[in-house]
């Protein structure tokens, strides 16, 4: 092995400043990854506190006020500090330039700036926690949010700032996909994760400014008394919900599209079969991104909006099911007659297929106005969006981490422990959230610190399994980190899963500081398992 | 878009004159009472002006068509937001139970505190007769 191949982005250059001021997309990706995991643990801890409070009726562990803070911070941290920045910021940053054969993203300095803007926004969120929290719920609905004495201002300011980080990352990725592809890497030869990031970025730059506008309007009302949302000043509180959900519904797709991209990578590689319906998956990504802009009112069926718009929103909502169904069927058909190997990433991908499908189908329930009026603000909604966000996005994220871990760090984790943890996540997740569908159907409202005796049994099930879920995720992440200590190195030239995209075939593990020692030449498409045989190589 | 487009000075002057003219139009129409159509017209003129600036002063017309697409997309998304939101605000209370409460938000606002208070059926309510109200409920 030459001296040059020993050099990788983790060990060259050295020193703390070389990390803090790095322009290397892989290092910036890692900084996103570790801050994301930190916030994930913080948000997860808050979730467990709530679950244990709900193990029995009454205020056993925390007061109503603390509970209100806990669910607000859990939602805000998970969404704005972990899910939205984590997958595009971490896996997207590390992989996008490698997948298109580029040395870096189109604007490396802007990329670093995005990370620091994100960190700066996160500081405001942290200040909120230290200063006593915020109790409005992560949606900051008016009129309560303009009257609440909790820290609405620092929290919304933090979100406002983090929004800019999202916009800049999106801009950077779009420019990278358009301008940095190696010759021959045409649109239909791009890995589907790149398509997913592209779709996500489009949503980020078109929807996120609306969030910023909303937060500014909220502040204008709070400080200058301009009547926009507050009826006492002549405003319209439902208008706030229109503004908020015009961003936040597309934001659901900012959260789930990269997860779709990860699954589109994991399934063909671990089934050793060409992806079924490449163009369908690529275009379904774009159509989900577009339809996502037309359905925001389905969050507002009980807000008092006009019946006419309820019908329109309900109708359009069903269209989202089409491209999503296209993806699910394509993934299943990809596995059909493939050589499916039950590796940890594949376990997560399979878990994703089950959990996301349940999440998506219950979304169809909630899209029906008549049913939604019954189920609105109950645990049915809580269970639905956790099946999408955690069962979908976070499970896919864990799958992606396991898939690209040997590539990013050049070390392999214990696969048996990873499989057991994945199973624990799957069972623990269903145990936690499936009872919540039943709770919701029976009328258990969300955001309450206590409940009627009749709900005790289902709530205690949910709490028990949430413990298993928490422990499983902890084991999964610790197992990954343990690989650093164990130093179970993979050969720099290895390709443990037999991937066909450029990051597996043309660069070392961990990658070279400049990604590729020479500009890669494209020899085959990203999923050409029917044309080329790629060996799985783990160690020499 | 390999070469840089050079716009003749005459074009710039024509656009500048159009912008000034359109500013005049904005002021002029503000004196005519068209009801709620006033705001639509003002926004339309403003959009035309902004588009002229983007197309000619900012060279969008001669630039890479992707940038034009982005610009048009932003207009489209804005249109989607405003149109669909107005499907709500324009038809609010369209179950039509009672004309008085058709726009409950604005009519109840302290800001528009000119109307007498009414209950949900439009019957006048005396502000100072809470006890009387309770009696009614009991019967």
Interface residues (C-beta under 8 A of the other chain):
Chain A: X178 X206 X210 X227 X231 X232 X233 X234 X235 X236 X237 X238 X239 X242 X246 X293 X294 X296 X297 X304 X305 X306 X307 X308 X309 X312 X313
Chain B: X66 X73 X74 X77 X80 X81 X84 X85 X87 X88 X89 X90 X91 X92 X93 X94 X95 X105 X106 X108 X109 X110 X111 X112
